[in-house]
Each structure stands twice: as C-alpha cells, then as structure tokens.
C-alpha cells in the first residue's frame, strides 16, 4: 500500500508535507512570474508586429514562430552562459537562484505569447481596420484597443505559455541546479526521484503537477466563459 | 445636453456643412481603373444619395471621400479649414467586443473627449437612438438593427460635420430600415452633410436631396433628386430609374 503512487501523493497532500509544499509553491511562483513578465513584454510585441509594416517583418514572424519550439535545454544553456561567473551578467550572482529560473522560462514563454498574440491581433485588425481608420486612430492607439478586444483569445494564449513554463525541466535544471530547498521545483524533483529509483514519490509529484495544471486551466476556462457571456 | 455638445451643435447649425470637391479623381488597382476620373462638388444641403448598380464604384467613392483610400490620381478637397470632422457607418457595423455604452465611450476616448463627459454623452446618444435598455449588453449580441443604430449612435457622439453611410440598411428588415432612415434625417437636421450609398431606389426617393449616379466607375449624373427621378438625362440613369437591370 505504501508503495502505491496515488497513496503516496495523497498522503503527501493530506499531510501538507512541508518540503512538497515548498516545491509546489516555488514551482508556481517561478512559472507564474515568468508568464506574467513574458505577457507584459510579449503581448505588446505581438501586437506591434501585427500593426506595423517594416523591413524584415516577415523574418521576425518566422523567428517568433520558430522560437515557439525552442528546446528548453538550449534556452537553459543560453541563460546559463549569460549568468555564469564568466558571462556578461555573471556579476549579478543570479545563477542557481529562482531568479535565473524565471529568466530562462521567460525566454521559453515569450515567443509563444508574442507569436500567438500577433496572429490573434492581426486577425482582429483585419476586421476592425476600416472602422479604426474612420475613427482617426493611430496605430499606437489601436494597440490597447485590439489587445483588450482579443482578451479571451489571449487568455488561452496565456494558458499555453503557462503550460510550457510549468512543464519544462531542462532550462530550470540547468540554471537553477535543483538545489533542495532553494531551486527545486516539481519537474526537477520528479527527474531526481526517478533517478534515485523512488518511483512512487516521482509519480506522486507528477500527479500533483498534473492536478495543479488542470485546476489552473479549469479556473481560467470558467472565468473566460463567464466574462465571454457577459461581454459577447 | 452638455455645453460641449451644445456648442458643437450650435456651430454646425450656423455654418453650412463643408463642401466636398472631387477634382479628376481616379482610383486604380493593379493597373485596372476602378473609378473615375470624376469631378464633382457636393455643396448643396443634401442629403446626397450615391446610386448605381453593384460594382459601379459607390463604396469606393465613399472610401475615397472619407480618406480610407487615397486616390491614385486627382485631388479631394474640402471647403473651409482643414479636414472636417467626419464619421462613417458601414454596411456591416464593426462593433468592439464590449458593451454598447463602452463602444461609444471608446469612440469618445480616441477623439480626446474629456473623460468626465464621456458617459453622459454616450448615454444621451443611446437614449436618442432607443438603445438605453441595451446600454450594458454586449454590442455583438444585439440584433442587426440595434447594431446599426449603435453604429449611428457612435457616429452621433462624434458630432461629425460629414457622415458617410455605405448601404447601411441593405441587411435590415423594414422596421430597422425605418429607424436608420429616421436617424439619417436627424443627422441631416443637425446640419451634418450626408453622403449615402444605396441601391434601393425607393429609399433614395425617401431621403435624397440630390443624387450622384454612377455606373461602370463613372459619374453619369449629379442632379437634384426631383430631376433625377423624373427626367434622368443619361441613358444609364434612364434605364436605372425605369427599373431595368443596368450593368
């Protein structure tokens, strides 16, 4: 019975196991902060690419789309090189801190948010353009209007970004180091426990991770449906 | 009515609406001439109804006049100083994914109307167009007629000196058409220059002060409504008024 993964997961949850709790909280903190930062940067970036015509715009779109598939270990490596003692930002002493993990996840999530919001905003602009020009709106003024009107689509985009951030292990492992009590998150803990042969605990953590992602998605869906019905 | 709106109203009632002048205007796309060259001046009291068969270039002419498109040749000029305040109502109203009142407040905001008067102006306009009960409903779940009235209300709050309407009633039922035509008359009485396209000759008879008749991308005639309907000069207009199918 004690070796049953579900039993282990449940007992960890029911007993509010302190180390598990810490791991879960850190995982959420890192991923949510990364998604928030990526959204603040990525949504205006996506909208700007949708709105303005400039030389090399096609290239920017291709790069953004391609970066959606950026392997997490490559993102981890880039941030590692940037933050390592010998790197350009080495003096900050950021490597192997949660801050480094946030940076790595921003690198992973930003292209997803920018590329998908570019697509949504451009679709919407096709529909709104004449009315906007008629109202005398500049492109800069169109941006907030479009982002707000695309809010339901962007919520889904946000979830896609959060899914990527919370599920990846390569980048946070490399720049965080999986230090117990400091930078250990759910995915790195699962890798570690699996390596140690502690499969029930690994599976237990996996179930917790899955449940959290489900809950966040369900919550977002519920909020989205409610507001969608109110705002049409 | 706020002082702002009142002053706008007063100024437009005293001043005649700005005249619109097309000088040798042509528009071509990919080497294909779609409109013109045409020259005319809209300086009467109107409303001006732009008529003609489908594909004659009516919508194109409106978009050029409103500045949504630039002519490839010729010049479009307005009397008076600068570009007059203008608005356009489209065949399919383009409404934001927000409540009815938020749509009007947005239009006021982008035109730099002070925040404190926006709600009042928006609610007044909704009341004027019989939409008070829908103020907080999402604009996109309103009926087709209500949506078009909302688009007219959005134009109304901007106090345009010129209002363009592109087939505003072609997708509506008779009751909704009646409401739109009443709104057009209200704009006209406020001193707004009305330039409206329609392919419905009965609607044109109800509304027109003068008629600009197009076919094949050319202006065939520009005459007072009475003259157009009773004694059209060009063969195309004669056929159109007689109810024949004109290309």
Interface residues (C-beta under 8 A of the other chain):
Chain A: X127 X128 X130 X131 X133 X134 X135 X136 X137 X141 X145 X148 X149 X151 X152 X230 X231 X232
Chain B: X63 X66 X67 X68 X87 X88 X90 X94 X96 X97 X98 X99 X106 X107 X110 X111 X137 X138 X139 X140 X141 X158
